[in-house]
Structures are given as C-alpha cells and as structure tokens.
Amino acid sequence: MCGIVGYIGKRRAQDVLLSGLSKLEYRGYDSAGVAILHEGAFQLEKSVGRLSVLADRLEVDPLAGSQGIGHTRWATHGRPSDANAHPHADCSSAFVVVHNGIIENYLELRDDLMARGHQFASETDTEAVAHLLEEHWTGDLMETVLRALRDIRGAYALGIMAAAEPGKMIAVRKHSPLVIGIGEGENFIASDIPAVLEYTRNVYILEEGELAVVTAAGVSCFTLEGVPVDYKPFRVTWDAVAAEKGGYAHFMKKEIHEQPKAVRDTLSGRLLDDGTRIDLPELGWSEAMALDIDRIHIVACGTSYHAGLVGKVAIETLARIPVDVEIASEYRYRNPIVTDRTLILVISQSGETADTLAALRGARARGNRVLAITNVVGSSVAREADDVIVTWAGPEISVASTKAYTTQLVALYLFAAYVAKLRGAVDPQALLTLAHELTEIPEKLEELLDTAPVIEEIAREFSAWSDAFFLGRGLDYAVALEGALKYKEISYIHAEAYPAGELKHGTLALIVEGVPVVAMVTQDDVYEKSLSNIKEVKARDAHVLALAWAGDTQTHKSVDRVLYVPRTIPFLAPLMLIVPLQLLAYYASVARGNDVDKPRNLAKSVTVE
Ligand code: F6R
C-alpha cells in the first residue's frame, strides 16, 4: 500500500507530483520521493518522514523538468528510510520505478540479479523491478517492461520511466489500483482520483492486467501480452473540494460532520420520496433469487467488519436468513461451509483491501454469488463482485473510518429490508416504520453533532487515562466494538469493548476507581440488564458515561454523566450511537496532540496482506 503519481506535460513536474502526493498520503506516509527527468538524466529526491520533509527539501533545491514520478510509502519490505523510499533506480540510473503492492518472488529475483552483478541500494522488493528492466533492456521501453513483468509474481501498480525514452511513462496495473488522468497536452498517473482532480476530470481506471503508455500527447493501453485495448475515460463529477478539508481542522472532523449528507445520499433513490418504500434498484433481484439464499457470510476487515456485525442483526431480524460475520484475513484461509445457495457479502470502504478482495475471489471461485458494499465505484471489489451496493459517502481521507461506517450501516439496513420484502419475511408495517425512521436519521444526526462541545470536554478528562472500556448488549455491543477501535486507533489509549453481561467473567478485575467506561443503553429488551451491568462497574468506582435515548429517565441515577441521543427505533440505534463515539475518539486524539488523520503505523487502504 502506497501512493503513486506521475506527470508528463509542460508544467514543473515537482509541483504536480507534490500536489498529487499530498492527496495520496492516506495510502502511506512513512517516506516519500520523486524522480524527475531533465536533460536526459534522472534527478532523485527521497526522504524518510512525512511528505512535508520532501517538500521542504524541494523548495530549497527545486528540480527542473516536466516529466516525473512520485511516491508516498507505507513500508512492507524494508524499514522506512531514505534508501528504501521510492522511486528506485537500476545500477546505471537508466530506469526509475515507483510501486504499490508486493513482489512476492523478490528474494529469488534479487539473488539472481546480484549474481549477475547488479548492485542493490535498498532493502525493498521494488528495486528488483528496476534492475530487471536493466537486464531485459531491448531499446524499447514498453517491450522491456512486458519482458520484465514475465519474471515477476505478486501484486503491483507500477510507474516507470527510462532515460533513453524521454517523453514517455509506463503505468501497469495488477491487483493494485491505478488511474490515468487525461489532460490537454499533459497526462497523469495516480493511485487514486483525488491526486489528479486539480488538473483534469477525465479519468480512466486501468483494468486488471493493463499497461498504459503515457506521453504528453496521449495515452495508449495494452494487455500484458502487448495487445492494444480500447479504453473509455469517464468524467469525474464530484467536486475537488470534497476531497479537501473544507475549513475543518482535520479530515476526520470534516468526515464526522458530513454524515448527515452521506446518509441522505446513500438513502437517495432507495427510499421513495414519501419515505414509504425501500428499494435497491441496482440489484433488481427476483423473489426466487432472494428465497434461494440459505445463508449469508459477511466478510470484511476492521470498521467494515464491525458494520457487518450490525448487518447480521439487521438481516437475521428482518429476513430471517442465518448470517455469519467473518474477518476477511481469517476467512480467506479457511474452508468455509457453504452451499451454492450461500451469498457472500463483502464490505469494504476502499474496495481494495487485500484480504477482503482475496475472500471475494475465493468465494467466486467456489461458485458463490458475491454482493459487495463499497464506497469506491471503480474499485477492485466493485468490479469483481456480482452485485454492488455503493455507499455514497464520498472520498474518505482520514485513516479512521467514520462516514463510511455509517453509510455501510445504512446500506445493510436497506439490504436487509430489501431481501426481507422479497422473501415475504416481514410485516409490511414494520418496513414502513423502518423506512420512515430512516428518512429522519440525517436530521437527527445533525442534532447529535451539536453535542460536540460537551463530548470535547469529556474526552479531555478521559484522555488522561491509559485505558477505557466500552460496554453494551446486543446492537449496543456491536457499536461498542467500533467505538473502542476508533478510540484506540487515534488516541493510542488502550480501549476494549465488552458485552456488558460478560464483565463479571474476568474483565471486572480491570475496573478501578476513576477508569473511564462508556456504556450504551438503547436496547429496550435488555435495558434493565444493561443498567445492572452499569451498576456493577459503578460499584467499583469507574467513571461511567452513558449513552441513552433522549427522554430516558432511569439511566442518570446509575452513572456519572449521560449523553442523550435523539430517539429512533432501537433497531437503528447504531446510527445514532456511533457519532458521540467518533467524536470522543477524535477529541481524545486532539487532546493527546496526535496526528488525528494519520495515526502511527496505520494506512488508509490496506492493499497488502
Ligand atoms: C479503522 C479503519 C479500518 C478499515 C479496514 C478495512 O478506522 O478504517 O479498520 O475499516 O482497514 O478497510 P476497507 O473498508 O477499505 O476494506
């Protein structure tokens, strides 16, 4: 996982590359570099640390030239260092390469190339590609790249230039995303669309196993066998500012505040205007298809997995289909029990998560139908699944996922209702209530966001502690898991979620005077039980913040503070509860002086195992 950009045209390449890389830092940010071709020779500038370090160096010593490639790295092979930062060159600096992915047979390649006299300057898998190009050089860059690729196993998106062929850049995609930005008298390559939006809205997403030859005048695409392919660029309609911070201190804060709109957009066209009917026109399933499903396996990672836990309850409650929720990195190496009637539902914000994609491919190879819920239309997951429900959250830049989670929940509720209706499994009145309540969610989220100042104050107090516990039962527990993940990943405070009834089986030993506990009490059927669990931690002098429905009259008697959330049906509680939990994590991270949008050791899009 890393970010790639490339530019060829008339502008100063370093400016375009730095601007593009700044939009891709969410893909990795432990080092960055550029290679710019000028007067027949490559100039390389690379540095460990954030992109700003590289930008500062280039400001002092700018590089001339209007053709270059750049990279922002998330280390996989070789620690973060200047030497391991991309681009990488061969022995004679005749070729430069940037790469996203993993070259699986790089050790073998490296030994072989070293035996042939090649000198390696880094510990990366990528450098082997540069030396392979040198080894295979035929005098024609595209032909040389195609030959070199035959030796490589693994996943890659590559940007390549050769000093002997100025005015040309090669882009290749195999299992890692890559887009081409098509301008006038200039062209671009990038790992993701926001990197080129400042310059062009005409974009082509390279297909799996495609190679593009990019010059300032045009772009030609080929298969990896060298056969020309037709390609059709599309016009990006979303606004470039949507990918910018828009006045907020951090992308995460902006994205939390975008949730009412993201939910509204995700509901749009799927709830009739009068709020009475739920539909997913993009699926167009028949009753027979819905009735045929014997079981659903939901497969995802991290936050998307947590959304899946809510999805299980939604689908089982409404459609009465048994659902298992599985972590993709586990699922892909299991031999799951499925029949040809089992539906695999993968959830992925980015649509590029390696484990989720592998699980999807495994499922398809077993002959199962795959439905994907994703936020990225042109992503690998979206392209390889049989059916897709897009969450219209817009680009999510902050590493910590927020609006993607909320919209995944919306998509899952809609899907549960859709299948339930097709199967005739649910009382039509219950669906009407659900549809009506869903239409009101965006407004209630807006109301909830107004509580931010109160949460900021609580977060400041909580952030002084090295632990926090998140408790709930049923759907409250599913949200507690996501609340704890959010809290730990950006505040770096140890946080754990527990089903409230499970505490006394061990965890209660960790409850000491003053320790922060966030307890959720929105599930009517276990309300009394949840309150007794809260009393158990209160009796050990924990500091308890409860999240309860507006109008709740009991909870405040058992806790230190209550944050009231606008009432909806308990079934939809996760859509409400998650907002204060996200804000709590956000403000705890700010209070600790952390880099909120780029938490240590993490990257936005995990395209490697
Ligand atoms: C946490 C977070 C991650 C992602 C996970 C899956 O805030 O963002 O846990 O949810 O890496 O990513 P996607 O949904 O892109 O497959």
Residues whose N, C-alpha, C, O or C-beta is under 5 A from the ligand:
A	BS01	F6R	C301 G302 T303 S304 I347 S348 Q349 S350 G351 T353 V399 A400 S401 K604 V606
